[in-house]
């Protein structure tokens, strides 16, 4: 069922993570860029070797 069919707003922003071995993983999807940016910044601030970024679906 699509977002239009359920009445939900589409989750247009993805937070991605790349580990120190170059593997990439989708962390989660968000409705707003601001929410996705906040999550990526929080995870990045933890100081691990992973890289986090936000991309539009």
TIDREN-172290 format. One record per residue: residue in three letters; residue number from 1; x, y, z of N, C-alpha, C in turn. Coordinates in steps of 0.2 Angstrom, whole numbers, plus 2048, in hexadecimal, padded with zeros to 3 digits. Layout:
BEGIN
    r    k  n.c1  n.c2  n.c3  ca.c1  ca.c2  ca.c3  c.c1  c.c2  c.c3
  ALA  NUM     X     Y     Z      X      Y      Z     X     Y     Z
...
REM end
This chain:
BEGIN
    r    k  n.c1  n.c2  n.c3  ca.c1  ca.c2  ca.c3  c.c1  c.c2  c.c3
  UNK    1   804   7FA   800    800    800    800   804   806   800
  UNK    2   803   80B   7FC    807    811    7FB   805   816   801
  UNK    3   80A   81B   802    808    820    807   802   824   805
  UNK    4   800   825   7FF    7FA    828    7FD   7F4   824   7FF
  UNK    5   7F5   81E   7FE    7EF    819    800   7EE   819   808
  UNK    6   7F3   819   80C    7F2    819    813   7F1   820   816
  UNK    7   7F3   825   812    7F2    82C    815   7F8   82E   818
  UNK    8   7FE   82A   818    804    82C    81B   808   830   817
  UNK    9   80C   835   81A    811    839    815   817   834   814
  UNK   10   819   835   80E    81F    831    80C   825   833   810
  UNK   11   829   82E   811    82F    82F    814   835   830   80F
  UNK   12   836   837   80E    83A    838    808   842   839   809
  UNK   13   844   839   810    84B    83A    811   84E   834   815
  UNK   14   853   831   812    857    82B    815   85D   82D   819
  UNK   15   85E   82B   81F    865    82B    822   869   825   820
  UNK   16   86E   826   81D    873    820    81B   879   820   820
  UNK   17   87C   81A   821    882    819    825   887   815   820
  UNK   18   88D   817   821    892    814    81E   897   812   823
  UNK   19   899   80B   824    89E    809    829   8A5   80A   826
  UNK   20   8A9   808   82B    8B0    809    829   8B3   804   824
  UNK   21   8AF   7FF   822    8B0    7FA    81D   8AD   7FC   816
  UNK   22   8AA   802   816    8A6    804    810   89F   801   80E
  UNK   23   89D   7FE   813    896    7FB    812   891   801   814
  UNK   24   88C   801   810    887    806    811   880   803   813
  UNK   25   87D   807   818    876    804    81A   871   80A   81B
  UNK   26   86B   808   81A    866    80D    81B   864   80D   822
  UNK   27   864   812   826    863    813    82D   85B   813   82E
  UNK   28   858   818   82B    851    819    82B   84F   81F   826
  UNK   29   848   81F   826    845    824    821   841   829   825
  UNK   30   841   82F   823    83E    835    827   83A   839   822
  UNK   31   834   83C   824    830    841    821   834   847   81F
  UNK   32   838   84A   824    83B    850    823   842   850   822
  UNK   33   845   854   81F    84C    855    81E   84F   857   825
  UNK   34   84C   85B   829    84E    85D    82F   84F   857   834
  UNK   35   84A   853   834    84A    84D    838   850   848   836
  UNK   36   851   847   830    856    843    82E   85D   846   82F
  UNK   37   85E   84C   82E    864    850    830   866   84F   837
  UNK   38   861   850   83C    862    84F    843   864   848   845
  UNK   39   861   843   842    863    83C    844   86A   83B   841
  UNK   40   86C   83D   83B    872    83C    838   878   840   83D
  UNK   41   876   846   83F    87B    84A    843   87C   847   84A
  UNK   42   877   844   84D    877    841    853   87B   83B   853
  UNK   43   87A   837   84D    87E    831    84D   886   832   84B
  UNK   44   887   837   847    88E    839    845   891   83C   84B
  UNK   45   88E   83F   850    891    842    856   893   83D   85B
  UNK   46   891   836   85A    893    831    85F   89B   82F   85E
  UNK   47   89E   832   858    8A5    831    858   8A7   82A   855
  UNK   48   8A3   826   852    8A5    820    84F   8A8   821   848
  UNK   49   8AB   81C   845    8AE    81D    83E   8A9   81D   839
  UNK   50   8A2   81C   83A    89D    81C    835   89C   823   833
  UNK   51   89A   823   82C    898    82A    829   890   829   828
  UNK   52   88D   82F   82A    886    82F    829   884   835   824
  UNK   53   87F   834   820    87D    839    81C   875   838   81A
  UNK   54   872   83E   818    86B    83E    816   86B   83F   80E
  UNK   55   866   83B   80C    865    83B    804   85D   83B   803
  UNK   56   85B   83E   7FE    854    83E    7FC   852   837   7F9
  UNK   57   84C   835   7FA    84A    82E    7F7   849   82F   7F0
REM end
